[in-house]
Amino acid sequence: MKRIYVVEDDDLLALHYKRLLNGYDVRVFSNGIDAMAAIDKNLPSCIVLDLMLDGPSGFALLNELQSYTDTAKIPIIVCSNLASELGGQLQGYNISYIIDKTTMSVDDLRQAVHELTN
């Protein structure tokens, strides 16, 4: 079973993502520090990442992931309210998809994860 890490500090939204990704081994983290500790132990097939987190931002996690050759290759799906404003700020990271939380459909996240893990 493919392991997906969801890094989202909104508990209801994280639960919603977990339900959408039924059939995957989904682990939820409310901050990048806990996510990175888990990543150090087991690399996920992909990461679903919110950028605006309590504590260090999602950008801090992206920078940490890019620091190591094995974690730099993990595909990342950014789910953010800031999707339309990000522009070139995410270049250089292994971002496969940027999904706008304000306009996303039920299938957007599921389809993106499916494409990255199959």
All heavy atoms as an XYZ file, in Angstrom:
915
protein
N       0.848     -1.175      0.000
C       0.000      0.000      0.000
C       0.896      1.242      0.000
O       1.839      1.341      0.771
C      -0.901     -0.011      1.238
C      -1.899      1.123      1.248
S      -3.027      1.090      2.653
C      -4.004     -0.344      2.280
N       0.582      2.180     -0.859
C       1.371      3.406     -0.989
C       1.140      4.312      0.226
O       0.016      4.505      0.668
C       0.980      4.168     -2.250
C       1.109      3.366     -3.518
C       2.535      3.180     -3.910
C       2.583      2.423     -5.233
N       3.842      2.443     -5.857
N       2.244      4.851      0.755
C       2.185      5.727      1.927
C       2.142      7.188      1.472
O       3.003      7.635      0.729
C       3.403      5.495      2.818
C       3.422      6.384      4.042
C       4.592      6.072      4.953
N       4.413      4.743      5.504
C       5.323      3.766      5.418
N       6.462      3.965      4.812
N       5.092      2.591      5.956
N       1.131      7.914      1.958
C       0.958      9.326      1.650
C       1.023     10.105      2.956
O       0.320      9.778      3.915
C      -0.414      9.600      0.976
C      -0.684      8.637     -0.177
C      -0.519     11.069      0.566
C       0.324      8.645     -1.277
N       1.859     11.139      3.002
C       1.918     12.008      4.166
C       1.162     13.292      3.851
O       1.433     13.941      2.836
C       3.354     12.340      4.548
C       4.119     11.212      5.185
C       5.464     11.349      5.463
C       3.517     10.007      5.514
C       6.192     10.316      6.059
C       4.224      8.970      6.098
C       5.562      9.136      6.368
O       6.271      8.118      6.955
N       0.227     13.623      4.711
C      -0.540     14.858      4.601
C      -0.051     15.793      5.700
O      -0.094     15.444      6.873
C      -2.057     14.604      4.749
C      -2.826     15.911      4.808
C      -2.567     13.715      3.615
N       0.429     16.965      5.311
C       0.896     17.962      6.271
C      -0.080     19.128      6.198
O      -0.023     19.948      5.284
C       2.344     18.409      5.967
C       2.848     19.325      7.075
C       3.272     17.207      5.799
N      -0.992     19.147      7.158
C      -2.103     20.111      7.155
C      -2.482     20.400      8.607
O      -2.747     19.464      9.367
C      -3.291     19.518      6.400
C      -4.577     20.287      6.487
C      -4.480     21.679      5.915
O      -4.245     21.833      4.695
O      -4.659     22.638      6.699
N      -2.510     21.677      8.996
C      -2.816     22.018     10.387
C      -4.303     22.216     10.660
O      -4.710     22.348     11.804
C      -2.014     23.233     10.857
C      -2.258     24.474     10.026
O      -3.003     24.403      9.030
O      -1.676     25.520     10.366
N      -5.126     22.196      9.639
C      -6.574     22.246      9.820
C      -7.066     20.809      9.977
O      -7.075     20.036      9.008
C      -7.222     22.920      8.610
C      -8.735     23.030      8.713
O      -9.384     22.097      9.222
O      -9.270     24.049      8.261
N      -7.463     20.449     11.199
C      -7.837     19.062     11.498
C      -8.976     18.543     10.625
O      -8.935     17.398     10.163
C      -8.224     18.911     12.970
C      -7.057     19.125     13.915
O      -5.891     18.970     13.483
O      -7.303     19.446     15.095
N      -9.983     19.371     10.389
C     -11.118     18.928      9.564
C     -10.705     18.699      8.119
O     -11.113     17.720      7.495
C     -12.265     19.936      9.637
C     -12.980     20.020     10.978
C     -14.022     21.140     10.962
C     -13.632     18.695     11.329
N      -9.889     19.582      7.612
C      -9.423     19.428      6.233
C      -8.504     18.214      6.110
O      -8.596     17.456      5.144
C      -8.708     20.697      5.786
C      -8.492     20.863      4.290
C      -9.751     20.662      3.491
C      -7.907     22.242      4.025
N      -7.647     18.001      7.090
C      -6.763     16.827      7.081
C      -7.588     15.534      7.088
O      -7.282     14.590      6.357
C      -5.814     16.874      8.266
N      -8.634     15.498      7.896
C      -9.522     14.332      7.937
C     -10.220     14.140      6.599
O     -10.359     13.015      6.107
C     -10.542     14.483      9.062
C     -11.539     13.345      9.231
C     -10.830     12.038      9.547
C     -12.535     13.688     10.327
N     -10.635     15.248      5.989
C     -11.270     15.189      4.665
C     -10.302     14.601      3.636
O     -10.676     13.736      2.842
C     -11.723     16.587      4.250
C     -12.338     16.657      2.898
N     -13.512     16.018      2.568
C     -11.944     17.302      1.772
C     -13.818     16.251      1.314
N     -12.873     17.027      0.796
N      -9.055     15.058      3.638
C      -8.048     14.518      2.715
C      -7.854     13.028      2.958
O      -7.741     12.248      2.017
C      -6.705     15.228      2.890
C      -6.661     16.665      2.433
C      -5.576     17.464      2.766
C      -7.672     17.245      1.683
C      -5.504     18.786      2.356
C      -7.603     18.562      1.270
C      -6.516     19.327      1.610
O      -6.439     20.628      1.202
N      -7.800     12.647      4.223
C      -7.597     11.231      4.548
C      -8.740     10.377      3.990
O      -8.518      9.309      3.437
C      -7.471     11.060      6.059
C      -7.046      9.681      6.464
C      -6.702      9.607      7.936
C      -6.192      8.221      8.245
N      -5.642      8.110      9.578
N      -9.966     10.880      4.101
C     -11.117     10.153      3.551
C     -11.052     10.084      2.028
O     -11.380      9.056      1.431
C     -12.415     10.822      3.983
C     -12.755     10.583      5.416
C     -14.084     11.196      5.767
N     -14.314     11.127      7.184
C     -14.986     12.032      7.871
N     -15.500     13.079      7.263
N     -15.150     11.893      9.160
N     -10.649     11.188      1.405
C     -10.533     11.209     -0.054
C      -9.512     10.198     -0.556
O      -9.633      9.672     -1.652
C     -10.121     12.598     -0.541
C     -11.157     13.693     -0.524
C     -10.522     15.013     -0.947
C     -12.325     13.357     -1.426
N      -8.501      9.955      0.260
C      -7.402      9.072     -0.144
C      -7.559      7.671      0.429
O      -6.569      6.972      0.674
C      -6.066      9.704      0.257
C      -5.802     11.063     -0.392
C      -4.537     11.685      0.165
C      -5.742     10.943     -1.904
N      -8.796      7.270      0.621
C      -9.083      5.913      1.085
C      -8.422      4.917      0.136
O      -8.466      5.083     -1.071
C     -10.599      5.696      1.127
C     -10.972      4.356      1.704
O     -10.260      3.822      2.544
N     -12.077      3.818      1.255
N      -7.776      3.925      0.683
C      -7.072      2.947     -0.133
C      -5.566      3.154     -0.102
O      -4.809      2.318     -0.584
N      -5.145      4.283      0.448
C      -3.724      4.565      0.645
C      -3.432      4.534      2.147
O      -4.325      4.698      2.970
C      -3.358      5.957      0.116
C      -3.473      6.094     -1.375
C      -4.639      6.581     -1.955
C      -2.416      5.741     -2.210
C      -4.746      6.730     -3.334
C      -2.521      5.881     -3.591
C      -3.688      6.365     -4.136
O      -3.794      6.500     -5.487
N      -2.186      4.334      2.490
C      -1.746      4.424      3.878
C      -1.450      5.902      4.154
O      -0.364      6.382      3.865
C      -0.493      3.569      4.083
C       0.054      3.644      5.490
O      -0.622      4.182      6.385
O       1.185      3.173      5.693
N      -2.444      6.617      4.664
C      -2.338      8.066      4.859
C      -1.949      8.360      6.300
O      -2.603      7.894      7.233
C      -3.668      8.770      4.522
C      -3.559     10.268      4.763
C      -4.069      8.483      3.079
N      -0.892      9.138      6.453
C      -0.457      9.619      7.766
C      -0.596     11.128      7.759
O      -0.197     11.789      6.807
C       1.002      9.251      8.034
C       1.354      7.796      7.762
C       0.893      6.873      8.882
N       1.028      5.482      8.507
C       2.060      4.706      8.790
N       3.102      5.190      9.421
N       2.070      3.444      8.429
N      -1.175     11.679      8.821
C      -1.441     13.110      8.900
C      -0.528     13.747      9.942
O      -0.363     13.222     11.041
C      -2.922     13.372      9.258
C      -3.185     14.851      9.457
C      -3.837     12.797      8.183
N       0.032     14.902      9.579
C       0.887     15.675     10.472
C       0.408     17.120     10.458
O       0.110     17.661      9.397
C       2.353     15.603     10.020
C       2.842     14.193      9.900
C       2.784     13.538      8.683
C       3.304     13.508     11.008
C       3.212     12.221      8.555
C       3.724     12.189     10.895
C       3.682     11.545      9.674
N       0.368     17.734     11.622
C      -0.109     19.118     11.701
C       1.015     20.134     11.553
O       0.758     21.328     11.494
C      -0.848     19.356     13.019
O       0.030     19.149     14.110
N       2.253     19.646     11.481
C       3.381     20.567     11.314
C       4.534     19.872     10.591
O       4.601     18.642     10.528
C       3.845     21.117     12.676
C       4.332     20.025     13.598
O       5.384     19.440     13.374
N       3.560     19.728     14.634
N       5.426     20.685     10.063
C       6.542     20.163      9.286
C       7.577     19.441     10.113
O       8.254     18.545      9.609
N       7.709     19.799     11.377
C       8.705     19.148     12.247
C       8.354     17.680     12.434
O       9.206     16.804     12.272
C       8.819     19.896     13.585
C       9.375     21.306     13.345
C       9.689     19.124     14.567
C       9.288     22.229     14.534
N       7.096     17.409     12.788
C       6.670     16.017     12.962
C       6.711     15.259     11.636
O       7.073     14.083     11.595
C       5.254     15.959     13.546
C       5.199     16.447     14.985
O       6.255     16.528     15.647
O       4.074     16.756     15.448
N       6.349     15.940     10.557
C       6.386     15.300      9.238
C       7.815     14.909      8.876
O       8.062     13.797      8.405
C       5.802     16.224      8.179
N       8.767     15.803      9.103
C      10.161     15.510      8.753
C      10.702     14.361      9.589
O      11.451     13.513      9.078
C      11.024     16.758      8.904
C      12.354     16.643      8.214
S      12.164     16.486      6.422
C      13.661     15.612      6.011
N      10.327     14.294     10.851
C      10.759     13.174     11.707
C      10.246     11.854     11.150
O      10.969     10.855     11.112
C      10.271     13.389     13.134
N       8.998     11.848     10.681
C       8.429     10.631     10.095
C       9.090     10.309      8.759
O       9.352      9.139      8.452
C       6.922     10.781      9.917
N       9.375     11.335      7.974
C      10.022     11.133      6.670
C      11.406     10.539      6.845
O      11.830      9.690      6.066
C      10.076     12.468      5.895
C       8.660     12.887      5.482
C      10.980     12.373      4.673
C       8.541     14.332      5.041
N      12.104     10.961      7.888
C      13.430     10.411      8.174
C      13.377      8.908      8.441
O      14.331      8.189      8.161
C      14.069     11.113      9.372
C      14.585     12.495      9.023
O      14.786     12.783      7.825
O      14.797     13.297      9.965
N      12.260      8.435      8.969
C      12.111      7.008      9.288
C      11.580      6.204      8.095
O      12.005      5.080      7.863
C      11.182      6.830     10.481
C      11.763      7.381     11.762
C      10.788      7.239     12.896
C      11.375      7.890     14.146
N      10.422      7.954     15.231
N      10.632      6.767      7.370
C       9.990      6.078      6.241
C       9.642      7.087      5.164
O       8.818      7.971      5.394
C       8.686      5.389      6.677
C       8.926      4.224      7.593
O       9.588      3.272      7.219
N       8.395      4.301      8.802
N      10.236      6.929      3.998
C       9.924      7.843      2.893
C       8.528      7.549      2.352
O       8.207      6.398      2.068
C      10.940      7.692      1.767
C      12.373      8.105      2.060
C      13.246      7.864      0.847
C      12.456      9.545      2.498
N       7.707      8.580      2.205
C       6.380      8.371      1.628
C       6.450      8.325      0.105
O       7.434      8.755     -0.503
C       5.609      9.605      2.098
C       6.658     10.670      2.189
C       7.914      9.959      2.649
N       5.380      7.846     -0.498
C       5.268      7.857     -1.964
C       5.037      9.263     -2.473
O       5.458      9.604     -3.572
C       4.123      6.954     -2.412
O       4.366      5.629     -2.008
N       4.330     10.081     -1.686
C       4.167     11.497     -1.992
C       3.710     12.232     -0.738
O       3.294     11.616      0.245
C       3.250     11.737     -3.183
S       1.499     11.689     -2.875
N       3.800     13.563     -0.810
C       3.420     14.423      0.309
C       2.375     15.418     -0.185
O       2.549     16.038     -1.243
C       4.638     15.200      0.854
C       5.674     14.230      1.400
C       4.211     16.205      1.922
C       7.007     14.877      1.756
N       1.310     15.564      0.589
C       0.306     16.596      0.354
C       0.599     17.673      1.392
O       0.556     17.422      2.588
C      -1.123     16.052      0.523
C      -2.146     17.159      0.347
C      -1.380     14.905     -0.453
N       0.910     18.881      0.924
C       1.453     19.910      1.813
C       0.677     21.218      1.749
O       0.492     21.787      0.669
C       2.918     20.169      1.434
C       3.661     21.269      2.174
C       3.804     20.931      3.664
C       5.026     21.495      1.537
N       0.280     21.693      2.916
C      -0.221     23.061      3.051
C       0.993     23.940      3.334
O       1.918     23.521      4.036
C      -1.208     23.138      4.210
C      -1.802     24.517      4.401
O      -1.748     25.340      3.462
O      -2.331     24.778      5.496
N       1.030     25.125      2.803
C       2.181     26.001      3.006
C       2.072     26.863      4.259
O       3.076     27.183      4.877
C       2.387     26.893      1.783
C       2.766     26.145      0.511
C       2.831     27.113     -0.663
C       4.089     25.423      0.680
N       0.855     27.231      4.620
C       0.652     28.087      5.782
C       0.314     27.220      6.988
O      -0.837     26.860      7.207
C      -0.460     29.103      5.514
C      -0.203     29.969      4.287
S       1.378     30.829      4.285
C       1.150     31.939      5.642
N       1.327     26.853      7.749
C       1.180     25.970      8.899
C       1.472     26.736     10.183
O       2.182     27.739     10.164
C       2.163     24.799      8.795
C       2.043     23.902      7.570
C       3.252     22.989      7.480
C       0.759     23.086      7.641
N       0.960     26.242     11.302
C       1.367     26.767     12.598
C       2.831     26.394     12.803
O       3.242     25.280     12.485
C       0.526     26.161     13.716
C      -0.909     26.675     13.708
O      -1.137     27.769     13.178
O      -1.790     25.965     14.229
N       3.616     27.303     13.322
C       5.045     27.043     13.484
C       5.749     27.262     12.160
O       5.330     28.086     11.354
N       6.813     26.496     11.915
C       7.523     26.653     10.633
C       6.570     26.406      9.455
O       5.745     25.499      9.490
C       8.608     25.577     10.690
C       8.788     25.279     12.140
C       7.442     25.498     12.774
N       6.687     27.214      8.437
C       5.793     27.110      7.277
C       6.125     25.889      6.427
O       7.151     25.231      6.628
C       5.907     28.372      6.417
O       7.152     28.372      5.737
N       5.255     25.635      5.472
C       5.510     24.568      4.515
C       6.775     24.822      3.706
O       7.427     23.883      3.255
N       7.139     26.095      3.542
C       8.382     26.417      2.837
C       9.594     25.892      3.596
O      10.567     25.447      2.987
C       8.509     27.930      2.611
C       7.595     28.456      1.555
C       6.445     29.141      1.905
C       7.869     28.263      0.209
C       5.587     29.627      0.931
C       7.018     28.743     -0.779
C       5.878     29.428     -0.411
N       9.540     25.925      4.924
C      10.639     25.377      5.728
C      10.781     23.877      5.483
O      11.902     23.364      5.350
C      10.409     25.663      7.211
N       9.650     23.182      5.399
C       9.700     21.747      5.106
C      10.238     21.506      3.703
O      11.058     20.616      3.492
C       8.319     21.110      5.278
C       8.236     19.609      4.973
C       9.182     18.799      5.855
C       6.817     19.104      5.139
N       9.800     22.299      2.741
C      10.313     22.165      1.372
C      11.831     22.345      1.337
O      12.540     21.579      0.675
C       9.647     23.179      0.442
C       8.193     22.930      0.092
C       7.617     24.118     -0.669
C       8.035     21.646     -0.708
N      12.334     23.338      2.050
C      13.784     23.561      2.100
C      14.507     22.387      2.735
O      15.558     21.964      2.254
C      14.105     24.854      2.858
C      13.769     26.077      2.049
O      13.955     26.106      0.835
N      13.261     27.100      2.701
N      13.941     21.847      3.789
C      14.550     20.691      4.460
C      14.570     19.477      3.526
O      15.568     18.777      3.421
C      13.782     20.374      5.747
C      14.369     19.274      6.577
C      15.665     19.643      7.280
O      16.003     20.837      7.371
O      16.356     18.715      7.743
N      13.465     19.247      2.843
C      13.406     18.121      1.912
C      14.442     18.256      0.807
O      15.043     17.265      0.392
C      12.000     18.008      1.302
C      10.877     17.594      2.248
C       9.525     17.780      1.586
C      11.068     16.166      2.729
N      14.665     19.462      0.325
C      15.628     19.690     -0.755
C      17.076     19.527     -0.300
O      17.977     19.434     -1.129
C      15.431     21.078     -1.364
C      14.154     21.202     -2.151
C      14.036     20.173     -3.268
O      14.893     20.058     -4.113
N      12.960     19.404     -3.256
N      17.295     19.478      1.002
C      18.648     19.372      1.550
C      19.250     17.975      1.409
O      20.450     17.809      1.601
C      18.646     19.750      3.036
O      18.209     21.067      3.204
N      18.436     16.992      1.112
C      18.898     15.600      1.068
C      18.488     14.971     -0.259
O      17.367     15.176     -0.730
C      18.301     14.800      2.234
C      18.596     15.425      3.567
C      17.662     16.241      4.197
C      19.829     15.238      4.195
C      17.930     16.842      5.423
C      20.107     15.831      5.414
C      19.156     16.632      6.013
O      19.438     17.225      7.223
N      19.364     14.190     -0.831
C      19.092     13.626     -2.150
C      17.892     12.680     -2.151
O      17.135     12.654     -3.126
C      20.327     12.886     -2.703
O      20.740     11.894     -1.761
C      21.451     13.849     -2.974
N      17.717     11.909     -1.076
C      16.590     10.964     -1.075
C      15.256     11.675     -0.884
O      14.278     11.363     -1.558
C      16.783      9.861     -0.028
C      16.924     10.385      1.389
O      17.225     11.583      1.577
O      16.753      9.584      2.335
N      15.195     12.658     -0.016
C      13.921     13.346      0.219
C      13.602     14.371     -0.860
O      12.435     14.707     -1.069
C      13.896     14.024      1.606
O      14.963     14.974      1.690
C      14.019     13.002      2.719
N      14.603     14.847     -1.557
C      14.377     15.832     -2.629
C      13.583     15.227     -3.785
O      12.991     15.963     -4.576
C      15.709     16.376     -3.133
N      13.563     13.911     -3.877
C      12.875     13.233     -4.977
C      11.416     12.891     -4.675
O      10.702     12.411     -5.545
C      13.624     11.947     -5.327
C      15.031     12.209     -5.826
C      15.778     10.920     -6.047
C      17.228     11.215     -6.420
N      18.033     10.015     -6.485
N      10.975     13.141     -3.444
C       9.592     12.815     -3.082
C       8.653     13.776     -3.808
O       8.784     14.987     -3.686
C       9.371     12.935     -1.557
C      10.293     11.990     -0.791
C       7.903     12.649     -1.210
C      10.314     12.237      0.716
N       7.685     13.262     -4.569
C       6.725     14.147     -5.237
C       5.857     14.879     -4.202
O       5.448     14.291     -3.202
C       5.872     13.211     -6.078
C       6.546     11.896     -6.062
C       7.453     11.856     -4.887
N       5.593     16.147     -4.473
C       4.828     16.964     -3.537
C       3.628     17.580     -4.250
O       3.750     18.099     -5.360
C       5.712     18.073     -2.939
C       6.872     17.429     -2.175
C       4.906     18.997     -2.043
C       7.945     18.384     -1.764
N       2.492     17.519     -3.556
C       1.278     18.182     -3.999
C       1.025     19.306     -2.998
O       0.813     19.044     -1.814
C       0.072     17.223     -4.014
C       0.339     16.041     -4.937
C      -1.201     17.972     -4.405
C      -0.654     14.911     -4.781
N       1.093     20.526     -3.454
C       0.798     21.669     -2.588
C      -0.695     21.948     -2.678
O      -1.233     22.126     -3.772
C       1.620     22.911     -3.001
C       1.113     24.156     -2.289
C       3.090     22.696     -2.712
N      -1.357     21.973     -1.524
C      -2.761     22.371     -1.427
C      -2.781     23.636     -0.591
O      -2.463     23.607      0.594
C      -3.601     21.294     -0.756
S      -3.887     19.849     -1.767
N      -3.139     24.736     -1.220
C      -3.018     26.019     -0.542
C      -4.080     27.004     -0.992
O      -4.500     26.977     -2.151
C      -1.630     26.615     -0.816
O      -1.498     27.891     -0.256
N      -4.461     27.878     -0.074
C      -5.332     29.002     -0.425
C      -4.562     30.032     -1.232
O      -5.153     30.906     -1.858
C      -5.885     29.674      0.829
C      -6.888     28.807      1.544
O      -7.580     28.005      0.931
N      -6.958     28.941      2.851
N      -3.245     29.947     -1.216
C      -2.382     30.908     -1.902
C      -1.945     30.426     -3.277
O      -1.042     31.012     -3.873
C      -1.125     31.164     -1.057
C      -1.337     31.647      0.364
C      -0.015     31.709      1.105
C      -2.013     32.994      0.358
N      -2.551     29.383     -3.776
C      -2.104     28.757     -5.027
C      -1.961     29.760     -6.166
O      -0.972     29.730     -6.900
C      -3.049     27.628     -5.422
N      -2.902     30.649     -6.310
C      -2.851     31.597     -7.426
C      -1.773     32.657     -7.240
O      -1.359     33.301     -8.194
C      -4.211     32.263     -7.619
O      -4.554     33.013     -6.464
N      -1.292     32.849     -6.036
C      -0.297     33.877     -5.743
C       1.131     33.356     -5.704
O       2.073     34.131     -5.567
C      -0.621     34.529     -4.397
C      -1.993     35.150     -4.344
C      -2.397     35.545     -2.939
O      -1.507     35.721     -2.085
O      -3.604     35.683     -2.699
N       1.314     32.056     -5.795
C       2.638     31.468     -5.589
C       3.620     31.751     -6.708
O       4.810     31.914     -6.469
C       2.517     29.961     -5.349
C       1.825     29.599     -4.049
C       1.589     28.101     -3.981
C       2.640     30.057     -2.857
N       3.122     31.785     -7.930
C       3.993     32.085     -9.057
C       5.264     31.252     -9.049
O       5.246     30.040     -8.925
N       6.404     31.913     -9.168
C       7.690     31.227     -9.250
C       8.306     30.875     -7.915
O       9.418     30.363     -7.872
N       7.611     31.120     -6.814
C       8.174     30.842     -5.496
C       8.447     29.363     -5.255
O       9.208     29.021     -4.366
C       7.244     31.359     -4.401
C       7.082     32.855     -4.378
C       6.152     33.275     -3.266
O       6.241     32.781     -2.161
N       5.244     34.183     -3.579
N       7.828     28.498     -6.023
C       7.973     27.068     -5.799
C       8.920     26.399     -6.788
O       9.098     25.190     -6.751
C       6.601     26.387     -5.837
C       5.655     26.822     -4.722
C       4.289     26.188     -4.906
C       6.225     26.482     -3.358
N       9.524     27.185     -7.660
C      10.491     26.609     -8.596
C      11.696     26.090     -7.821
O      12.116     26.680     -6.843
C      10.928     27.646     -9.622
C       9.851     27.986    -10.605
C      10.320     29.000    -11.639
O      11.333     29.643    -11.491
N       9.553     29.122    -12.709
N      12.217     24.976     -8.261
C      13.363     24.381     -7.594
C      12.983     23.320     -6.583
O      13.850     22.626     -6.060
N      11.703     23.222     -6.277
C      11.220     22.170     -5.390
C      10.558     21.103     -6.260
O      10.175     21.357     -7.386
C      10.213     22.716     -4.378
C      10.772     23.791     -3.479
C      10.364     25.112     -3.606
C      11.722     23.491     -2.510
C      10.867     26.101     -2.782
C      12.232     24.476     -1.688
C      11.804     25.776     -1.823
O      12.316     26.752     -1.016
N      10.404     19.920     -5.718
C       9.808     18.821     -6.476
C       8.276     18.879     -6.376
O       7.649     17.930     -5.937
C      10.354     17.480     -5.977
C      10.076     16.370     -6.960
O       9.886     16.617     -8.147
N      10.052     15.150     -6.480
N       7.719     20.006     -6.788
C       6.268     20.197     -6.736
C       5.669     19.637     -8.020
O       5.964     20.103     -9.114
C       5.898     21.694     -6.616
C       6.627     22.359     -5.459
C       4.383     21.859     -6.517
C       6.300     21.842     -4.104
N       4.837     18.623     -7.859
C       4.197     18.002     -9.017
C       2.866     18.656     -9.346
O       2.491     18.747    -10.511
C       3.986     16.513     -8.749
O       5.218     15.882     -8.499
N       2.135     19.084     -8.317
C       0.834     19.712     -8.495
C       0.672     20.836     -7.481
O       1.146     20.722     -6.347
C      -0.320     18.719     -8.264
C      -0.445     17.672     -9.322
C       0.169     16.438     -9.178
C      -1.183     17.912    -10.470
C       0.064     15.470    -10.154
C      -1.302     16.942    -11.459
C      -0.670     15.723    -11.290
O      -0.793     14.775    -12.254
N      -0.021     21.880     -7.896
C      -0.463     22.931     -6.994
C      -1.977     22.978     -7.112
O      -2.510     23.229     -8.191
C       0.144     24.303     -7.351
C       1.666     24.238     -7.291
C      -0.403     25.375     -6.412
C       2.359     25.492     -7.805
N      -2.644     22.717     -6.004
C      -4.106     22.680     -5.986
C      -4.599     23.819     -5.102
O      -4.171     23.957     -3.958
C      -4.623     21.323     -5.459
C      -4.152     20.187     -6.378
C      -6.141     21.346     -5.334
C      -4.484     18.796     -5.876
N      -5.493     24.606     -5.650
C      -6.081     25.716     -4.913
C      -7.212     25.179     -4.039
O      -8.192     24.631     -4.555
C      -6.612     26.757     -5.900
C      -7.025     28.048     -5.244
O      -7.460     28.034     -4.068
O      -6.914     29.094     -5.911
N      -7.073     25.337     -2.734
C      -8.092     24.835     -1.815
C      -9.457     25.479     -2.052
O     -10.484     24.848     -1.810
C      -7.693     25.120     -0.364
C      -6.598     24.282      0.181
C      -6.380     24.681      1.636
C      -5.219     23.969      2.254
N      -5.030     24.392      3.650
N      -9.451     26.705     -2.509
C     -10.714     27.429     -2.662
C     -11.525     26.960     -3.856
O     -12.735     27.194     -3.908
C     -10.473     28.951     -2.774
O      -9.705     29.218     -3.953
C      -9.756     29.492     -1.555
N     -10.892     26.299     -4.809
C     -11.612     25.861     -6.008
C     -11.496     24.368     -6.275
O     -12.047     23.887     -7.262
C     -11.085     26.615     -7.257
O      -9.698     26.341     -7.419
C     -11.329     28.109     -7.127
N     -10.793     23.638     -5.413
C     -10.560     22.218     -5.695
C     -11.850     21.412     -5.647
O     -12.745     21.682     -4.868
C      -9.523     21.630     -4.744
C      -9.977     21.436     -3.314
S      -8.677     20.850     -2.204
C      -8.623     19.127     -2.587
N     -11.910     20.419     -6.523
C     -13.041     19.491     -6.518
C     -12.623     18.246     -5.749
O     -11.451     18.048     -5.443
C     -13.445     19.131     -7.946
O     -12.505     18.240     -8.514
N     -13.582     17.415     -5.481
C     -13.325     16.181     -4.737
C     -12.287     15.321     -5.443
O     -11.446     14.693     -4.809
C     -14.641     15.394     -4.547
C     -14.391     14.055     -3.923
C     -15.619     16.199     -3.712
N     -12.303     15.311     -6.753
C     -11.421     14.429     -7.506
C     -10.007     14.985     -7.715
O      -9.110     14.226     -8.066
C     -12.026     14.103     -8.868
C     -13.228     13.191     -8.737
O     -13.249     12.365     -7.808
O     -14.143     13.317     -9.563
N      -9.796     16.279     -7.526
C      -8.490     16.873     -7.818
C      -7.359     16.211     -7.033
O      -6.344     15.816     -7.609
C      -8.493     18.378     -7.529
C      -9.342     19.162     -8.512
O      -9.629     18.643     -9.606
O      -9.714     20.300     -8.171
N      -7.516     16.110     -5.736
C      -6.459     15.537     -4.905
C      -6.300     14.047     -5.177
O      -5.192     13.553     -5.348
C      -6.734     15.787     -3.428
C      -5.671     15.264     -2.470
C      -4.317     15.905     -2.742
C      -6.100     15.506     -1.029
N      -7.397     13.351     -5.239
C      -7.354     11.910     -5.481
C      -6.663     11.594     -6.811
O      -5.823     10.708     -6.901
C      -8.776     11.343     -5.441
C      -8.829      9.851     -5.439
C     -10.230      9.300     -5.306
N     -11.289     10.276     -5.491
C     -12.380     10.354     -4.744
N     -12.571      9.510     -3.771
N     -13.308     11.250     -4.988
N      -6.993     12.342     -7.844
C      -6.397     12.124     -9.161
C      -4.900     12.430     -9.140
O      -4.099     11.685     -9.705
C      -7.095     12.980    -10.211
C      -6.538     12.792    -11.599
C      -7.271     13.640    -12.623
O      -8.329     14.199    -12.362
N      -6.697     13.730    -13.808
N      -4.503     13.519     -8.496
C      -3.091     13.887     -8.429
C      -2.284     12.811     -7.698
O      -1.222     12.391     -8.170
C      -2.924     15.241     -7.741
N      -2.787     12.341     -6.575
C      -2.094     11.290     -5.824
C      -2.005     10.014     -6.659
O      -0.956      9.363     -6.724
C      -2.781     11.023     -4.461
C      -2.245      9.752     -3.807
C      -2.589     12.216     -3.540
N      -3.088      9.655     -7.305
C      -3.101      8.444     -8.148
C      -2.052      8.526     -9.250
O      -1.311      7.576     -9.478
C      -4.493      8.236     -8.742
C      -4.582      7.033     -9.610
N      -4.633      5.753     -9.109
C      -4.595      6.913    -10.968
C      -4.687      4.891    -10.124
N      -4.664      5.577    -11.256
N      -1.970      9.670     -9.909
C      -1.003      9.820    -10.994
C       0.446      9.739    -10.485
O       1.323      9.219    -11.177
C      -1.229     11.141    -11.727
C      -2.466     11.129    -12.587
C      -2.702     12.438    -13.307
O      -1.762     13.241    -13.445
O      -3.854     12.664    -13.722
N       0.687     10.247     -9.288
C       2.056     10.251     -8.755
C       2.487      8.914     -8.165
O       3.672      8.647     -8.052
C       2.202     11.341     -7.687
C       2.096     12.772     -8.193
C       2.105     13.732     -7.032
C       3.216     13.076     -9.185
N       1.533      8.094     -7.783
C       1.891      6.850     -7.100
C       1.715      5.610     -7.956
O       1.999      4.509     -7.512
C       1.065      6.693     -5.809
O      -0.335      6.686     -6.122
C       1.381      7.817     -4.829
N       1.232      5.756     -9.172
C       1.048      4.594    -10.052
C       1.908      4.685    -11.284
O       2.452      5.625    -11.657
C      -0.416      4.456    -10.460
C      -1.251      4.040     -9.282
O      -0.894      3.143     -8.538
N      -2.364      4.706     -9.085
